[in-house]
Amino acid sequence: MRNRLLKGAGLVMGLLTAFAGCSKKEAGTGDTGIATATDTGAAATMADTGMAPAPALTDPNIVYILDNANKLDSSAGAIAAAKGTNSEVRDFAKRMMRDHHQLRQQGQDLAKKLNVTPAAPANDNSQADYDKTMSMLNGAAKGNDFDKAYIDNEVAYHKSLLETATAAMAAAQNAELKNLIQKAAPAVQAHLDMAQSLQSKMK
């Protein structure tokens, strides 16, 4: 069950990792000040498919991708807060639910202020991936396997999200959007650190 759950979650992270890889190539290699994560292997998988390089992403694309990323982790946290059996896992899930809801709200408020309408990048399938991941989380039985699968996914997810934030910083045209991403990065890094700490206890 755990492998199936992680495989489904990986579909959602594919868009984020592909975005990170494409944007890094197009935007240069300047230091953005945001911590980067190690490659999860998804980018190499994408490269092996023979897909054409994605076009440069616009600010509306970045707003859309980040909004969906925060929506996913807030929703996953809500499920794990209810289904988790380990008290630390439940507490972590509640924090993900709260923090990513706040990050999503900040992004939506900025988009409204800047009059930026979120726009899906070409070939986006994030809604289908979101639906599949939520279905698997909801359908998984409670217990240690669920807790471990959720935390393993959170580690991989937050690594990918840091890569996405780094790429978004390089690709974003609006200074306020860049600033929002830079302010969010330490929170995402803290989430990764917490998830890795929990993961080490569950081995």
Contacts in CASP RR format, 6 or more apart in sequence:
PFRMAT RR
TARGET T0000
AUTHOR 0000-0000-0000
METHOD contacts of the structure
MODEL  1
MRNRLLKGAGLVMGLLTAFAGCSKKEAGTGDTGIATATDTGAAATMADTG
MAPAPALTDPNIVYILDNANKLDSSAGAIAAAKGTNSEVRDFAKRMMRDH
HQLRQQGQDLAKKLNVTPAAPANDNSQADYDKTMSMLNGAAKGNDFDKAY
IDNEVAYHKSLLETATAAMAAAQNAELKNLIQKAAPAVQAHLDMAQSLQS
KMK
1 140 0 8 1.000
1 141 0 8 1.000
1 145 0 8 1.000
1 146 0 8 1.000
1 149 0 8 1.000
2 145 0 8 1.000
2 148 0 8 1.000
2 149 0 8 1.000
2 152 0 8 1.000
4 136 0 8 1.000
5 136 0 8 1.000
5 137 0 8 1.000
5 140 0 8 1.000
5 146 0 8 1.000
5 149 0 8 1.000
5 150 0 8 1.000
5 153 0 8 1.000
6 149 0 8 1.000
6 152 0 8 1.000
6 153 0 8 1.000
6 156 0 8 1.000
8 129 0 8 1.000
8 132 0 8 1.000
8 133 0 8 1.000
8 136 0 8 1.000
9 133 0 8 1.000
9 136 0 8 1.000
9 153 0 8 1.000
9 156 0 8 1.000
9 157 0 8 1.000
10 42 0 8 1.000
10 153 0 8 1.000
10 156 0 8 1.000
11 129 0 8 1.000
11 132 0 8 1.000
11 133 0 8 1.000
12 72 0 8 1.000
12 126 0 8 1.000
12 129 0 8 1.000
12 130 0 8 1.000
12 132 0 8 1.000
12 133 0 8 1.000
12 157 0 8 1.000
13 40 0 8 1.000
13 42 0 8 1.000
13 156 0 8 1.000
13 157 0 8 1.000
13 160 0 8 1.000
14 42 0 8 1.000
14 46 0 8 1.000
14 129 0 8 1.000
14 160 0 8 1.000
15 65 0 8 1.000
15 68 0 8 1.000
15 121 0 8 1.000
15 124 0 8 1.000
15 125 0 8 1.000
15 126 0 8 1.000
15 129 0 8 1.000
16 65 0 8 1.000
16 69 0 8 1.000
16 160 0 8 1.000
16 161 0 8 1.000
16 163 0 8 1.000
16 164 0 8 1.000
17 40 0 8 1.000
17 41 0 8 1.000
17 42 0 8 1.000
17 43 0 8 1.000
17 46 0 8 1.000
17 160 0 8 1.000
17 163 0 8 1.000
17 164 0 8 1.000
18 42 0 8 1.000
18 43 0 8 1.000
18 46 0 8 1.000
18 54 0 8 1.000
19 54 0 8 1.000
19 57 0 8 1.000
19 65 0 8 1.000
19 121 0 8 1.000
19 164 0 8 1.000
19 167 0 8 1.000
19 168 0 8 1.000
20 43 0 8 1.000
20 160 0 8 1.000
20 163 0 8 1.000
20 164 0 8 1.000
20 166 0 8 1.000
20 167 0 8 1.000
21 43 0 8 1.000
21 163 0 8 1.000
21 167 0 8 1.000
22 53 0 8 1.000
22 54 0 8 1.000
22 56 0 8 1.000
22 57 0 8 1.000
22 167 0 8 1.000
23 56 0 8 1.000
23 57 0 8 1.000
23 167 0 8 1.000
23 168 0 8 1.000
23 170 0 8 1.000
23 171 0 8 1.000
24 166 0 8 1.000
24 167 0 8 1.000
24 170 0 8 1.000
25 53 0 8 1.000
26 56 0 8 1.000
26 171 0 8 1.000
27 167 0 8 1.000
27 170 0 8 1.000
27 171 0 8 1.000
28 170 0 8 1.000
30 170 0 8 1.000
32 166 0 8 1.000
32 169 0 8 1.000
32 170 0 8 1.000
32 182 0 8 1.000
33 169 0 8 1.000
33 182 0 8 1.000
33 185 0 8 1.000
34 162 0 8 1.000
34 165 0 8 1.000
34 166 0 8 1.000
34 169 0 8 1.000
34 181 0 8 1.000
34 182 0 8 1.000
34 185 0 8 1.000
35 162 0 8 1.000
35 166 0 8 1.000
35 185 0 8 1.000
35 189 0 8 1.000
36 162 0 8 1.000
36 163 0 8 1.000
36 166 0 8 1.000
37 158 0 8 1.000
37 159 0 8 1.000
37 160 0 8 1.000
37 162 0 8 1.000
37 163 0 8 1.000
37 192 0 8 1.000
38 159 0 8 1.000
39 163 0 8 1.000
40 156 0 8 1.000
40 159 0 8 1.000
40 160 0 8 1.000
42 160 0 8 1.000
54 121 0 8 1.000
54 122 0 8 1.000
54 123 0 8 1.000
55 121 0 8 1.000
55 122 0 8 1.000
56 171 0 8 1.000
57 65 0 8 1.000
57 121 0 8 1.000
57 171 0 8 1.000
58 119 0 8 1.000
58 173 0 8 1.000
59 114 0 8 1.000
59 116 0 8 1.000
59 172 0 8 1.000
59 173 0 8 1.000
59 174 0 8 1.000
59 177 0 8 1.000
60 116 0 8 1.000
60 117 0 8 1.000
60 118 0 8 1.000
60 119 0 8 1.000
61 119 0 8 1.000
61 120 0 8 1.000
61 121 0 8 1.000
62 168 0 8 1.000
62 171 0 8 1.000
62 172 0 8 1.000
62 177 0 8 1.000
63 107 0 8 1.000
63 110 0 8 1.000
63 111 0 8 1.000
63 116 0 8 1.000
63 118 0 8 1.000
63 119 0 8 1.000
63 177 0 8 1.000
64 118 0 8 1.000
64 119 0 8 1.000
64 120 0 8 1.000
64 121 0 8 1.000
64 124 0 8 1.000
65 121 0 8 1.000
65 126 0 8 1.000
65 164 0 8 1.000
65 168 0 8 1.000
66 107 0 8 1.000
66 164 0 8 1.000
66 165 0 8 1.000
66 168 0 8 1.000
66 181 0 8 1.000
67 104 0 8 1.000
67 107 0 8 1.000
67 108 0 8 1.000
67 111 0 8 1.000
67 118 0 8 1.000
68 126 0 8 1.000
68 127 0 8 1.000
68 130 0 8 1.000
69 161 0 8 1.000
69 164 0 8 1.000
70 100 0 8 1.000
70 101 0 8 1.000
70 103 0 8 1.000
70 104 0 8 1.000
70 107 0 8 1.000
71 100 0 8 1.000
71 104 0 8 1.000
71 130 0 8 1.000
72 130 0 8 1.000
72 133 0 8 1.000
72 157 0 8 1.000
73 96 0 8 1.000
73 100 0 8 1.000
73 154 0 8 1.000
73 157 0 8 1.000
73 161 0 8 1.000
74 96 0 8 1.000
74 97 0 8 1.000
74 100 0 8 1.000
74 101 0 8 1.000
74 104 0 8 1.000
75 97 0 8 1.000
75 130 0 8 1.000
75 134 0 8 1.000
76 93 0 8 1.000
76 96 0 8 1.000
76 133 0 8 1.000
76 134 0 8 1.000
76 137 0 8 1.000
76 150 0 8 1.000
76 153 0 8 1.000
76 154 0 8 1.000
77 93 0 8 1.000
77 94 0 8 1.000
77 96 0 8 1.000
77 97 0 8 1.000
77 100 0 8 1.000
77 150 0 8 1.000
78 93 0 8 1.000
78 97 0 8 1.000
79 93 0 8 1.000
79 134 0 8 1.000
79 137 0 8 1.000
79 138 0 8 1.000
80 89 0 8 1.000
80 90 0 8 1.000
80 92 0 8 1.000
80 93 0 8 1.000
80 96 0 8 1.000
80 137 0 8 1.000
80 146 0 8 1.000
80 147 0 8 1.000
80 150 0 8 1.000
81 90 0 8 1.000
81 93 0 8 1.000
81 94 0 8 1.000
81 97 0 8 1.000
83 137 0 8 1.000
83 140 0 8 1.000
83 142 0 8 1.000
83 143 0 8 1.000
83 146 0 8 1.000
84 90 0 8 1.000
84 93 0 8 1.000
84 142 0 8 1.000
84 143 0 8 1.000
84 146 0 8 1.000
84 147 0 8 1.000
84 150 0 8 1.000
85 142 0 8 1.000
85 143 0 8 1.000
85 144 0 8 1.000
85 146 0 8 1.000
85 147 0 8 1.000
86 144 0 8 1.000
86 147 0 8 1.000
86 202 0 8 1.000
88 198 0 8 1.000
88 201 0 8 1.000
89 147 0 8 1.000
89 150 0 8 1.000
89 151 0 8 1.000
89 198 0 8 1.000
92 151 0 8 1.000
92 154 0 8 1.000
92 194 0 8 1.000
92 195 0 8 1.000
92 198 0 8 1.000
93 150 0 8 1.000
95 191 0 8 1.000
95 194 0 8 1.000
96 154 0 8 1.000
96 191 0 8 1.000
99 187 0 8 1.000
99 191 0 8 1.000
103 184 0 8 1.000
103 187 0 8 1.000
106 180 0 8 1.000
106 184 0 8 1.000
107 180 0 8 1.000
110 116 0 8 1.000
110 176 0 8 1.000
110 177 0 8 1.000
110 180 0 8 1.000
111 117 0 8 1.000
111 118 0 8 1.000
113 176 0 8 1.000
114 174 0 8 1.000
114 176 0 8 1.000
114 177 0 8 1.000
116 174 0 8 1.000
116 177 0 8 1.000
120 126 0 8 1.000
137 150 0 8 1.000
140 146 0 8 1.000
140 149 0 8 1.000
144 202 0 8 1.000
147 202 0 8 1.000
148 202 0 8 1.000
151 195 0 8 1.000
151 198 0 8 1.000
151 199 0 8 1.000
151 202 0 8 1.000
152 199 0 8 1.000
154 191 0 8 1.000
154 195 0 8 1.000
155 192 0 8 1.000
155 195 0 8 1.000
155 196 0 8 1.000
155 199 0 8 1.000
158 188 0 8 1.000
158 189 0 8 1.000
158 191 0 8 1.000
158 192 0 8 1.000
158 195 0 8 1.000
159 192 0 8 1.000
161 188 0 8 1.000
162 185 0 8 1.000
162 188 0 8 1.000
162 189 0 8 1.000
162 192 0 8 1.000
165 181 0 8 1.000
165 184 0 8 1.000
165 185 0 8 1.000
165 188 0 8 1.000
168 181 0 8 1.000
169 178 0 8 1.000
169 181 0 8 1.000
169 182 0 8 1.000
172 178 0 8 1.000
172 181 0 8 1.000
END
